[in-house]
């Protein structure tokens, strides 16, 4: 119980705050129209063309809210409906962020390549670690718990590698929007707030993963001592 209070509760609170912050920030700036009146899709097209990717990356509208993503497997930039056809500061900021990933992929950005290479391992570890840990704890089998911890460590590594990928994409987005003249000097801080709030969700997810790993390790150490 002590370990839970020390590691899990603080991480949970940070995660809840990050989710609240991104939703409130996105809602605020999704109601502010960009001075150029450019939609998220139009901003993406402009930035892709500026970086020689106009004919290489396909832009698709997708369902959902904040479901935007760039898929390097088929060079597709997928924008949610609230981003694709919206002219808000939030919409063009999110679209530019995803273009940032496309630029990373085209340049062979090392952290992005590393993340892509460990995705299969991270997916397997994410689904298998908790059941193994649970069985290990129930059977008081420290060997199984150790296997679960090692698997979950791969999940933590994935989160850690994701941070520079996401932060870099946001930095690229601000620079690209500014250089393309898609946002004014007054709008740059607004874009930064939207992308900063989004970045905090990745940071919160990483801290939560680390907190869980430490929690499992402390239980494992206590079990060995017993």
BAFI-3210 file (N, C-alpha, C; in Angstrom, 3 decimals, decimal comma, padded with zeros to 6 digits):
// residues 226
n [1|2|3|4|5|6|7|8|9|10|11|12|13|14|15|16|17|18|19|20|21|22|23|24|25|26|27|28|29|30|31|32|33|34|35|36|37|38|39|40|41|42|43|44|45|46|47|48|49|50|51|52|53|54|55|56|57|58|59|60|61|62|63|64|65|66|67|68|69|70|71|72|73|74|75|76|77|78|79|80|81|82|83|84|85|86|87|88|89|90|91|92|93|94|95|96|97|98|99|100|101|102|103|104|105|106|107|108|109|110|111|112|113|114|115|116|117|118|119|120|121|122|123|124|125|126|127|128|129|130|131|132|133|134|135|136|137|138|139|140|141|142|143|144|145|146|147|148|149|150|151|152|153|154|155|156|157|158|159|160|161|162|163|164|165|166|167|168|169|170|171|172|173|174|175|176|177|178|179|180|181|182|183|184|185|186|187|188|189|190|191|192|193|194|195|196|197|198|199|200|201|202|203|204|205|206|207|208|209|210|211|212|213|214|215|216|217|218|219|220|221|222|223|224|225|226]
n.u [000,827|001,960|003,887|002,187|000,940|003,149|004,185|002,132|-000,251|000,611|001,444|-000,946|-002,475|-001,030|-001,400|-004,184|-004,426|-002,993|-004,635|-006,951|-005,906|-005,102|-007,560|-009,032|-007,374|-007,251|-009,950|-010,326|-008,614|-009,576|-011,691|-010,805|-010,284|-007,834|-005,769|-005,276|-007,233|-006,925|-007,497|-006,951|-006,226|-005,473|-003,302|-001,591|-001,138|000,219|002,562|003,667|004,239|006,145|008,240|008,950|007,288|004,864|003,720|004,116|002,974|-000,139|-003,167|-005,654|-009,043|-010,262|-012,302|-013,315|-011,907|-009,087|-007,589|-005,625|-002,876|000,313|001,129|003,819|004,010|002,481|002,832|000,807|-001,093|-003,199|-006,020|-008,245|-011,768|-012,343|-010,020|-009,168|-010,963|-011,173|-010,623|-009,260|-006,834|-005,985|-006,489|-004,767|-002,363|-002,218|-002,337|000,042|001,857|001,615|002,548|005,123|005,990|005,938|007,978|010,113|010,183|010,840|013,375|014,739|014,863|016,466|015,417|012,719|012,940|014,007|011,903|009,954|011,124|010,940|008,293|006,776|007,798|007,164|004,367|003,730|004,847|003,322|000,782|001,293|002,735|001,291|-000,648|001,208|002,609|000,487|-000,253|002,149|002,267|-000,018|000,619|002,808|005,254|008,330|009,971|008,276|007,239|009,536|009,941|007,690|008,306|010,592|009,467|007,684|009,483|010,258|008,077|008,322|010,711|009,835|008,064|009,894|011,483|009,589|009,155|011,257|010,616|007,995|008,266|010,111|008,655|006,678|008,203|009,164|006,734|005,898|007,956|007,712|005,091|005,335|007,387|006,145|004,241|001,723|000,763|000,471|002,761|001,566|000,026|001,696|002,455|000,018|-000,254|001,921|001,005|-001,091|000,274|002,086|000,447|-000,416|002,005|002,465|000,799|002,124|004,407|003,256|002,270|004,652|005,828|003,930|004,244|006,881|006,511|004,813|006,546|008,558|006,995|006,341|008,914|009,648|007,829|008,675|011,292|010,655|009,316|011,383|012,976|011,362]
n.v [-001,205|001,219|001,589|001,912|004,340|005,999|005,784|005,254|006,831|009,642|009,625|009,005|011,271|013,244|012,322|012,588|015,347|016,123|015,127|016,618|019,148|019,076|018,716|020,992|023,057|022,488|022,759|025,486|026,777|025,727|027,187|029,535|031,233|030,932|033,547|033,440|031,800|029,170|025,719|022,697|020,597|021,989|023,433|021,330|020,330|022,507|022,636|020,116|020,252|022,289|020,958|019,103|016,882|016,705|014,973|012,565|011,938|010,969|012,552|011,896|012,105|011,235|009,499|010,530|012,272|014,181|012,108|012,154|011,260|010,200|007,760|005,876|003,558|003,527|006,043|007,911|010,670|011,181|012,893|013,986|014,750|017,182|018,519|018,286|019,783|022,186|025,605|026,554|027,694|025,569|023,406|023,777|023,692|021,066|019,628|020,482|019,403|016,662|016,682|017,264|014,769|013,375|014,668|013,982|011,238|011,206|012,309|010,408|010,457|009,624|008,885|008,401|006,257|004,387|004,120|003,017|000,556|-000,784|-001,075|-003,562|-005,216|-003,658|-003,608|-006,316|-006,665|-004,870|-006,049|-008,529|-008,272|-007,424|-009,576|-011,642|-010,566|-010,406|-013,111|-014,001|-012,563|-013,587|-016,289|-016,051|-016,149|-015,214|-015,423|-015,365|-012,824|-011,316|-011,800|-010,509|-007,885|-007,376|-007,471|-005,334|-003,297|-002,869|-001,510|000,884|001,819|002,273|004,432|006,342|006,720|007,765|010,373|012,327|012,152|013,158|015,742|016,904|016,887|018,728|021,043|021,338|021,817|024,371|026,000|025,472|026,363|029,065|029,913|029,405|031,288|030,775|031,263|034,138|036,329|036,825|034,597|032,460|031,900|030,821|028,478|027,127|026,683|024,879|022,663|022,251|021,431|019,029|017,680|017,331|015,248|013,041|013,116|012,688|010,093|008,717|009,145|007,841|005,208|004,732|005,025|002,855|000,767|001,084|000,581|-002,147|-003,195|-002,584|-004,138|-006,617|-006,686|-006,614|-009,035|-010,841|-010,391|-011,368]
n.w [000,000|000,757|-001,255|-003,394|-002,822|-002,938|-005,559|-007,566|-007,136|-007,318|-010,041|-011,304|-010,724|-012,100|-014,694|-014,972|-014,764|-017,040|-019,080|-018,643|-019,131|-021,860|-023,108|-022,320|-023,265|-026,005|-026,626|-026,127|-028,034|-030,341|-030,905|-031,802|-034,671|-037,190|-038,503|-041,211|-042,116|-042,854|-043,328|-041,386|-043,102|-045,404|-044,430|-043,889|-046,485|-047,633|-046,044|-046,464|-049,208|-049,186|-048,128|-049,958|-050,056|-051,190|-053,160|-052,022|-049,577|-048,397|-047,505|-045,210|-044,113|-040,917|-038,484|-035,156|-032,274|-031,728|-032,789|-034,575|-036,672|-038,038|-040,336|-040,936|-042,381|-044,698|-045,582|-044,854|-043,776|-041,291|-040,456|-037,972|-038,122|-036,866|-037,155|-039,814|-041,519|-040,254|-039,358|-037,201|-034,716|-033,146|-034,851|-037,122|-035,803|-034,767|-037,161|-038,349|-036,577|-037,104|-039,700|-039,072|-038,164|-040,562|-041,927|-040,277|-040,785|-043,490|-043,388|-042,019|-039,239|-036,312|-033,608|-034,306|-036,076|-034,320|-032,525|-034,203|-034,718|-032,320|-031,831|-032,334|-030,251|-028,008|-028,170|-027,780|-025,215|-023,750|-023,737|-022,603|-020,208|-017,843|-017,286|-016,747|-014,568|-012,740|-012,378|-011,335|-008,906|-007,625|-007,377|-005,902|-007,148|-007,718|-009,906|-012,131|-011,742|-012,163|-014,884|-015,876|-015,110|-016,644|-019,193|-019,007|-018,802|-021,403|-022,366|-020,976|-022,083|-024,692|-024,255|-023,355|-025,628|-027,275|-026,373|-027,308|-030,011|-030,222|-029,065|-030,804|-033,197|-032,594|-032,253|-034,844|-036,102|-035,189|-036,210|-038,969|-039,553|-038,976|-040,756|-043,166|-043,170|-042,256|-039,783|-037,684|-035,920|-033,476|-033,190|-032,875|-030,096|-029,268|-030,766|-029,714|-027,109|-027,511|-028,625|-026,592|-024,496|-025,549|-025,642|-022,967|-022,295|-023,308|-021,746|-019,246|-019,612|-019,847|-017,316|-015,771|-016,664|-015,807|-013,042|-012,520|-013,190|-011,227|-009,001|-009,376|-009,241|-006,586|-005,160|-006,017|-004,926|-002,207|-001,986|-002,509|-000,283|001,705]
ca.u [000,000|002,855|004,467|001,109|000,773|004,363|004,440|000,986|-001,173|001,111|001,433|-002,352|-002,893|-000,375|-002,062|-005,517|-004,238|-002,565|-005,808|-007,803|-005,232|-005,154|-008,945|-009,433|-006,573|-007,698|-011,283|-010,168|-008,014|-010,352|-012,725|-010,142|-009,984|-006,529|-005,891|-005,258|-008,424|-006,485|-007,929|-005,871|-005,797|-004,774|-002,003|-000,772|-000,743|001,223|003,817|004,222|004,802|007,335|009,304|009,137|006,536|003,513|003,199|004,533|002,162|-001,576|-003,901|-006,957|-009,894|-010,649|-013,277|-012,788|-011,437|-007,684|-007,122|-004,708|-001,620|001,032|001,466|004,965|003,928|001,946|002,993|-000,489|-001,288|-004,612|-006,496|-009,613|-012,674|-012,254|-008,761|-009,087|-011,728|-011,338|-009,673|-008,833|-005,432|-005,737|-006,514|-003,553|-001,242|-002,195|-001,991|001,475|002,579|001,648|003,473|006,450|006,338|006,220|009,308|011,038|010,276|011,547|014,776|015,339|015,108|016,869|014,455|011,523|013,300|014,153|010,556|009,294|011,743|010,572|006,829|006,279|008,175|006,390|002,971|003,667|005,142|002,202|-000,343|001,678|003,402|000,390|-001,107|002,318|002,820|-000,644|-000,101|003,320|001,904|-001,000|001,301|004,008|006,391|009,156|010,517|007,281|007,196|010,715|009,675|006,741|009,023|011,451|008,598|007,157|010,596|010,220|007,031|008,914|011,676|009,048|007,602|011,052|011,883|008,506|009,245|011,956|009,911|006,861|008,730|010,736|007,600|006,025|009,133|009,142|005,431|005,904|008,874|007,158|003,924|005,817|008,128|005,210|003,319|000,377|000,355|001,114|003,595|000,671|-000,587|002,713|002,305|-001,198|000,093|002,816|000,210|-001,809|001,225|002,657|-000,527|-000,376|003,277|002,366|000,150|003,172|005,252|002,494|002,237|005,993|005,968|003,048|004,900|008,031|005,977|004,352|007,722|009,153|006,061|006,541|010,258|009,652|007,121|009,571|012,365|010,078|009,035|012,645|013,428|010,536]
ca.v [000,000|002,368|001,760|002,403|005,764|006,724|005,770|005,206|007,951|010,860|009,454|009,075|012,673|013,938|011,880|013,207|016,770|016,241|014,910|017,800|020,289|019,002|018,900|022,391|023,892|022,242|023,351|026,949|027,252|025,253|028,203|030,738|031,066|031,444|034,779|033,103|031,016|027,912|024,512|021,790|019,857|022,925|023,712|020,131|020,301|023,550|022,276|018,951|020,719|023,067|020,033|018,129|015,658|016,892|013,809|011,342|011,689|011,088|013,104|011,243|012,468|010,051|009,765|010,682|013,566|014,057|010,797|012,469|010,508|009,943|006,350|005,736|002,323|003,828|007,491|008,571|011,639|011,008|014,012|013,868|015,693|018,487|019,122|018,259|020,838|023,285|026,703|027,074|027,613|024,198|022,494|023,874|023,274|019,601|019,169|020,744|018,430|015,399|016,901|017,131|013,343|013,001|015,201|013,115|009,968|011,456|012,599|009,290|010,913|008,421|008,440|007,863|004,933|003,516|003,830|002,100|-000,765|-001,470|-001,144|-004,937|-005,673|-002,884|-004,068|-007,614|-006,471|-004,160|-006,970|-009,735|-008,012|-007,380|-010,921|-012,397|-009,993|-010,770|-014,532|-014,090|-012,083|-014,511|-017,542|-015,678|-016,616|-014,068|-015,615|-014,836|-011,368|-010,768|-011,828|-009,429|-006,611|-007,220|-007,149|-003,983|-002,377|-002,544|-000,492|002,127|002,257|002,822|005,762|007,245|007,028|008,556|011,778|013,197|012,122|014,067|017,103|017,383|017,132|019,983|022,128|021,497|022,365|025,817|026,616|025,340|027,245|030,444|030,173|029,363|032,408|030,279|031,878|035,423|036,334|036,765|033,273|031,459|031,426|030,002|027,154|026,501|026,224|023,669|021,564|022,009|020,635|017,671|017,074|016,966|013,941|012,042|013,134|012,054|008,659|008,196|009,140|006,788|003,922|004,618|004,818|001,466|-000,104|001,179|-000,096|-003,585|-003,522|-002,528|-005,330|-007,749|-006,644|-006,998|-010,471|-011,555|-010,270|-012,267]
ca.w [000,000|000,819|-002,578|-004,255|-002,525|-003,329|-007,000|-008,470|-006,954|-007,971|-011,504|-011,719|-010,645|-013,217|-015,916|-015,011|-015,064|-018,437|-019,918|-018,482|-019,748|-023,316|-023,554|-022,131|-024,157|-027,379|-026,775|-026,172|-029,278|-031,484|-031,124|-032,309|-036,090|-037,597|-039,289|-042,637|-042,440|-043,468|-042,622|-041,022|-044,298|-046,293|-043,813|-044,086|-047,896|-047,839|-045,384|-047,154|-050,475|-048,872|-047,750|-051,031|-049,767|-051,705|-053,862|-051,333|-048,378|-048,636|-046,365|-045,075|-042,978|-040,128|-037,431|-033,803|-031,802|-031,353|-033,245|-035,669|-036,652|-039,287|-040,427|-041,839|-043,161|-046,028|-045,807|-044,783|-042,702|-040,988|-039,646|-037,488|-038,770|-036,214|-037,591|-041,270|-042,192|-039,316|-039,592|-035,903|-034,326|-032,683|-036,000|-037,938|-034,960|-034,739|-038,516|-038,556|-035,754|-037,834|-040,810|-038,471|-038,175|-041,953|-042,227|-039,547|-041,511|-044,744|-043,080|-041,298|-037,872|-035,569|-032,579|-034,951|-036,574|-033,157|-032,008|-035,137|-034,626|-031,079|-031,716|-032,132|-028,903|-027,038|-028,227|-027,104|-023,797|-023,142|-023,536|-021,854|-018,929|-016,688|-016,917|-016,145|-013,239|-011,893|-012,037|-010,466|-007,568|-007,044|-007,044|-005,136|-007,942|-008,042|-011,248|-013,063|-011,539|-012,825|-016,327|-016,128|-014,971|-017,812|-020,314|-018,829|-019,047|-022,829|-022,504|-020,486|-023,106|-025,797|-023,849|-023,300|-026,999|-027,867|-025,956|-028,270|-031,292|-030,151|-028,822|-032,027|-034,178|-032,209|-032,569|-036,294|-036,476|-034,934|-037,175|-040,312|-039,683|-038,978|-041,993|-044,294|-043,040|-041,968|-038,517|-037,424|-034,713|-032,316|-033,101|-032,537|-028,704|-029,160|-031,304|-028,739|-025,970|-027,934|-028,768|-025,272|-023,738|-026,117|-025,230|-021,555|-022,182|-023,534|-020,559|-018,174|-019,894|-019,540|-015,853|-015,257|-016,957|-014,905|-011,689|-012,447|-013,186|-009,890|-008,092|-009,538|-008,755|-005,124|-004,688|-006,285|-003,936|-000,919|-002,050|-002,380|001,101|002,531]
c.u [000,863|003,448|003,432|000,924|001,953|004,485|003,192|000,086|-000,652|001,075|000,010|-002,842|-002,295|-001,064|-003,443|-005,421|-003,866|-003,753|-006,759|-007,214|-005,320|-006,577|-009,380|-008,674|-007,020|-009,062|-011,186|-009,682|-008,675|-011,480|-012,140|-009,699|-008,617|-006,710|-005,931|-006,502|-008,110|-006,988|-006,726|-005,323|-005,010|-003,389|-001,063|-000,260|000,375|002,574|004,473|004,892|006,100|008,530|009,484|008,380|005,118|002,928|003,502|003,639|000,694|-002,274|-005,301|-007,748|-010,303|-011,616|-012,574|-012,346|-010,032|-007,140|-006,086|-003,399|-000,988|001,461|002,604|004,901|003,407|002,010|001,647|-000,553|-002,788|-005,082|-007,958|-010,474|-012,566|-010,962|-008,747|-009,755|-011,933|-010,265|-009,116|-007,331|-005,083|-005,617|-005,213|-002,312|-001,096|-001,792|-000,497|002,333|002,702|002,540|004,909|006,916|006,679|007,612|010,377|011,268|011,083|013,037|015,490|015,721|015,309|015,880|013,173|011,787|013,422|012,793|009,845|009,834|011,310|009,061|006,325|006,581|007,347|004,936|002,803|003,858|003,977|001,037|000,016|002,198|002,445|-000,160|-000,018|002,613|001,722|-000,543|001,076|003,008|000,958|-000,339|002,534|005,269|007,216|009,808|009,564|007,180|008,368|010,529|008,727|007,400|009,903|010,632|008,090|008,252|010,644|009,173|007,573|009,901|010,940|008,563|008,748|011,507|010,845|008,645|010,001|011,273|008,784|007,291|009,333|009,691|006,884|006,917|009,148|007,837|005,407|006,765|008,271|005,982|004,350|006,510|007,206|004,218|001,886|-000,147|001,106|001,982|002,748|000,081|000,405|002,593|001,071|-000,932|000,974|002,045|-000,542|-000,861|001,907|001,744|-000,542|000,888|003,214|001,692|001,162|004,103|004,556|002,443|003,568|006,203|005,113|003,676|006,086|007,571|005,497|005,520|008,387|008,291|006,258|007,898|010,301|008,932|007,995|010,682|011,855|009,788|010,285|013,162|012,666|010,926]
c.v [001,258|002,659|002,339|003,905|006,582|006,857|005,969|006,435|009,245|010,780|009,565|010,515|013,491|013,595|012,527|014,690|016,976|016,077|016,097|018,988|020,260|019,239|020,358|023,318|023,731|022,878|024,862|027,411|026,671|026,236|029,530|030,495|031,658|032,641|034,511|032,332|029,700|026,723|023,654|021,053|020,760|023,269|022,540|020,056|021,297|023,148|021,070|019,372|021,493|022,171|018,900|016,829|015,707|015,665|012,494|010,961|011,951|011,586|012,496|011,835|011,198|010,470|009,984|012,096|013,395|012,656|010,948|011,691|010,462|008,493|006,167|004,492|002,576|005,323|008,215|009,485|011,694|012,069|013,803|014,964|017,091|019,219|019,303|019,469|022,071|024,344|027,278|026,962|026,189|023,242|022,562|023,489|021,762|019,046|019,344|019,781|017,103|015,507|016,792|015,688|012,868|013,476|014,358|011,820|010,127|011,683|011,429|009,667|009,705|007,994|007,854|006,455|003,930|003,136|002,824|000,679|-001,526|-001,563|-002,581|-005,468|-004,971|-003,323|-005,393|-007,457|-005,807|-005,095|-008,152|-009,456|-008,075|-008,755|-011,750|-011,885|-010,430|-012,221|-014,718|-013,660|-013,053|-015,812|-017,322|-016,224|-015,417|-014,202|-015,073|-013,314|-010,705|-010,738|-010,690|-008,063|-006,349|-006,847|-005,714|-002,928|-001,957|-001,468|000,867|002,688|002,886|004,236|006,772|007,659|007,921|010,046|012,664|013,242|013,154|015,517|017,710|017,712|018,443|021,181|022,411|022,180|023,884|026,537|026,605|026,281|028,703|030,783|030,200|030,518|031,989|030,770|033,195|035,311|036,228|035,378|032,181|030,986|030,548|028,580|026,406|025,967|024,939|022,477|021,238|021,163|019,194|016,949|016,606|015,608|012,818|011,957|012,434|010,539|008,007|008,104|008,046|005,415|003,693|004,334|003,384|000,497|-000,097|000,470|-001,607|-004,018|-003,546|-003,742|-006,568|-007,810|-007,062|-008,483|-011,301|-011,532|-011,205|-013,728]
c.w [000,000|-000,553|-003,546|-004,072|-003,032|-004,846|-007,858|-008,350|-007,580|-009,497|-012,038|-011,728|-011,792|-014,532|-016,066|-015,348|-016,526|-019,385|-019,852|-019,232|-021,267|-023,820|-023,445|-023,076|-025,599|-027,623|-026,927|-027,538|-030,521|-031,805|-031,617|-033,746|-036,406|-038,531|-040,789|-043,064|-043,117|-042,666|-042,265|-042,229|-045,244|-045,748|-044,029|-045,521|-048,157|-047,266|-046,044|-048,467|-050,247|-048,554|-048,753|-050,828|-050,330|-052,387|-053,183|-050,150|-048,694|-047,366|-046,337|-043,920|-042,230|-039,032|-036,096|-033,506|-031,244|-031,669|-034,370|-035,544|-038,039|-039,266|-041,429|-042,722|-044,562|-046,358|-045,831|-043,566|-042,449|-040,002|-039,259|-038,111|-038,177|-036,566|-039,106|-041,920|-041,324|-039,548|-038,288|-035,705|-033,911|-033,863|-036,807|-037,125|-034,932|-036,098|-038,778|-037,753|-036,493|-039,076|-040,306|-038,438|-039,584|-042,360|-041,527|-040,312|-042,793|-044,517|-042,404|-039,884|-036,954|-034,484|-033,167|-035,468|-035,429|-032,604|-032,895|-034,996|-033,370|-030,880|-031,515|-030,730|-027,854|-027,013|-027,510|-025,595|-023,082|-022,832|-022,632|-020,450|-017,738|-016,319|-016,235|-014,738|-012,278|-011,435|-011,081|-009,046|-006,871|-006,586|-006,183|-005,812|-008,383|-009,430|-012,316|-012,961|-012,252|-014,338|-016,698|-016,062|-016,187|-019,053|-020,208|-019,031|-020,515|-023,110|-022,072|-021,503|-024,280|-025,471|-023,841|-024,695|-027,683|-027,548|-026,945|-029,634|-031,298|-029,938|-030,085|-033,090|-033,875|-032,521|-034,066|-036,732|-036,316|-035,966|-038,580|-040,531|-039,781|-040,285|-043,216|-044,250|-042,766|-040,618|-038,361|-036,177|-033,453|-032,110|-032,720|-031,091|-028,506|-029,641|-030,307|-027,539|-026,304|-027,974|-027,443|-024,412|-024,232|-025,667|-023,781|-021,369|-022,395|-022,328|-019,403|-018,359|-019,559|-018,040|-015,219|-015,478|-016,025|-013,480|-011,507|-012,382|-011,810|-008,852|-008,153|-008,986|-007,238|-004,524|-004,873|-005,244|-002,557|-000,877|-001,929|-000,961|002,027|002,306]
res [x|x|x|x|x|x|x|x|x|x|x|x|x|x|x|x|x|x|x|x|x|x|x|x|x|x|x|x|x|x|x|x|x|x|x|x|x|x|x|x|x|x|x|x|x|x|x|x|x|x|x|x|x|x|x|x|x|x|x|x|x|x|x|x|x|x|x|x|x|x|x|x|x|x|x|x|x|x|x|x|x|x|x|x|x|x|x|x|x|x|x|x|x|x|x|x|x|x|x|x|x|x|x|x|x|x|x|x|x|x|x|x|x|x|x|x|x|x|x|x|x|x|x|x|x|x|x|x|x|x|x|x|x|x|x|x|x|x|x|x|x|x|x|x|x|x|x|x|x|x|x|x|x|x|x|x|x|x|x|x|x|x|x|x|x|x|x|x|x|x|x|x|x|x|x|x|x|x|x|x|x|x|x|x|x|x|x|x|x|x|x|x|x|x|x|x|x|x|x|x|x|x|x|x|x|x|x|x|x|x|x|x|x|x|x|x|x|x|x|x|x|x|x|x|x|x]
***
